[in-house]
Amino acid sequence: MRKSLRWVLSLSVLIGTVGSTGVATAADTETGSTSVVDSQSTDIKDRILAIPGMSLIEEKPYAGYRFFVLNYEQPIDHRRPWAGTFQQRIAILHKDTDRPTVFRTSGYGLSTTPSRTEPTRIVDGNQVSMEYRFFSPSRPQPADWSKLDIWQAASDQHRIYTALKSIYGKKWLSTGASKGGMTATYYERFYPKDMDGVVAYVAPNDVVNQEDSAYDRFFETVGTKDCRDRLNNMQREALVRREPLEKKYEAWAKSEGATFNTVGSLDKAYEAVVLDFVWGFWQYYGQAVCDQIPDAATASDDTVYETIDAYSGWSAYTDQGLEYYTPYYYQAATELGSPTITQPHLAGLSRYGYQPASSFVPREIPMKFKPWVMRDVDTWVRHNANHMLFVYGGNDPWGSEQFRLGKGARDSYVYVAPGANHGANVAGLVEAEKANATARILAWAGVDAPAAQAAQPLARFDARLDRPVDEDATREHGLRP
């Protein structure tokens, strides 16, 4: 009984209360007093900051919006909210409380530059963005890595939504690209009553971690044979010339102060970068630039080295390059799974093959893979998806293992943008699918029927706000969604 009471008291302190009149009340945890914030007359910043546990980092101006970067106090463990908290960064792109709201996740860190997702532009709404737990600085100290899992992260989103719903009372959609699309899907699985719709872009679905033949089939057929051969030859050449190119790599590492303690050796890091080359090309680029890949047979050592760097990135598997992504690799090694491809053209040259995600996590962090987690999510989506849209790129390797819909799905769709890579979006779909996807997003957001039937974004394109959907995930090279 005492434990239950302590849980209730802790939860009330973390969340606060909302009265039946629609007026938010902020609990003062030190004095026990309560301040009342008038939801109709108070400035939006004051209303947001009246939420218990919310604090302002900065406000940035942007025409037509107000943009806030904030900290929100979260439990380290949502099952034991009394056992410590941490500060999680969020951002709010505020349009109007009478507009719908889009909850955006990248699955990684938080950009503090104002930006707008495609669904936000379509519905001309507000946008809430969340930094994924354990990405710095949103990391508990000390870091108990067992509290980094998809349920805890979904519960972070649920608390943020619950806190903001009293201010942003119209319809809510969740969205994200790549790992952000996975995150939006997991949130829907655990809290299906929160959102009115989900738009998940290029979200991998690795149901059985040991069965990755779909990726092999993708690389056997993507693009033209000439392009595939050109890429494979360059990749193979980088392993044939391993000795002279590793000397260049070693010199670069010394000049940059780069180290290889996590992966184990420069040789392992070198091969990991080379093995990512073909994947990285199709994920971020594609057939249109294949003629820019030099002929491997006549290329100099410098050309081979620089070409691999351009599409894979020599910094990706250094300790310094891996540090930011430790939470992702930890999750891949414990719940999400990660792809393995055979690359038969490298037979006899590869010493390590595709190294598992656990190879890229510091050894002092304990890990154990839980194979039932992705199976649970996949089964739930197949049988329970409601108002969910999945968008994939036809030439994106991550789309080899997609979320699929079963007989239990309602008003949900899986669309593939022909020829698109990891930046696939609704605008790149064939016309009929584009129109339907846009109309459904508008309808889920509660936009009036005539506007939804017109199936056109409500806001004009803004080159500064409307950046590529997977920008956060692609700011450094390396095999990660």
Disulfide bonds with the S-S distance in Angstrom:
Cys227-Cys290 2.00
